[in-house]
Every structure is written in structure tokens, then in C-alpha cells.
Amino acid sequence: MAFTPANSVRLATVAVAGAALVLPTQVTGPATAEDTPVTTEAAPTMAQKRAQAQRQKRAAARQRANRARSSLVRVALNQKGERYVAGASGPNAFDCSGFTMWVYKTALGRYLPHYSGAQMDKARRVSPRNLKPGDLLFYGAGGSQHVSMYIGKGKMIHATNPSSGVRVDSIRMGYYRARFAGAGRIVEG
């Protein structure tokens, strides 16, 4: 069918639950000014534009942080089973703080000191119920005795001792629960 004013489609605007829908209707006569849909939405204000920009910025930061956390967990899990050696910092042997230091450097290019108490000082404190993958868990007075990395679902990965090396354990494991000093976050967002 060829287009003619007699068989053109007229647009009808219908309000449904606060939103405007434009629906086609059959026109039997020539098109008129009444056939053009009228938009009644006001342009966003500067404050609304700024708020939208802030929301987008925060969402992008969350996405970057989630990618960083995934990278930390992936790098850490690839070291599972490696040897524990006091003072070692990878890639084939680790002590506890050497392990977290190496994982952060390898996954994100971020430097952490090779001492659990100093790592605790660099991290922003978070409560255990707000843990996210990649957060560090500290044990002993001032976090000076041991550090591990939270990997999600109540699990942590850490370089434990010469007999077991790098392994995954529950964060609720009695030995560590009794010595828990706090948790800290390096990756924000």
C-alpha cells in the first residue's frame, strides 16, 4: 500500500500509570497539527543532571572494584597449595603477609608492606558482616600475628604454616576466630 494522506497513521498519546505511550491509529483523512504527539515532560534540571552523573560515576566505581576483587580472588586461588616459608613473598613460596602482598601486587599492581600489622594500618576497617572478597582479615594483637584474604562465602585463603602452605579455610574456624583482631579493606567501591 503506498503512502497517502488518506491512509497515514496518526499517533495517539495515552497516559498509562504516569508514563506516556504513543500508539498508532488509522487516519482516514489528511494529517493535521493534532496528529503530532505533544511531550509534556520537563527537561531535567541541572541538579537532576548532576545527581544522574553521580549515580553513573558510583556505578562505574562499583564495577571497577568488583573486577578488582574478582582478580584478587582468582590470583590468590591460583596459588593454593604453594609452600609456606617464613619471610617468603612468592611466587612459589609465601609467609602470610608475603602472600597477601604478592596477590595485591600481581592482581592490581598495589603495594602492601611485608608485615601483617603494617597491612592492617593501610586498610580501612570493616566489620566482619560487611566483608567483600579481597578484604584482609587480621589476627593476634594489633593484627601482628597473621593475615588472610577473604574470598567470599565465609572462606579465606592464606599461607598458614610449613605443613599446609597456602590453603582455603572457613573464617569461622575456631583457632582463627579466637584470635581475630579485625578486618580491613584495600579495594574501595
Buried (B, 14 or more C-beta within 10 A) or exposed (E): EEEEEEEBEBEEEEEEEEEEEEEEEEBEEEEEEEBEEEEEEEEEEEEEEEEEEEEEEEEEEEEEBBEBBBBBBEBBEBBEEBEBBEEBBBEEBBBBBBBBBBBBBBBBEBEBBBBBBBBBEBBEEBEBEEBBBBBBBBBBEEBBBBBBBBBBEEBBBBBBEEEEBBBEBEBEEEEBEEBBBBBBBBBEB
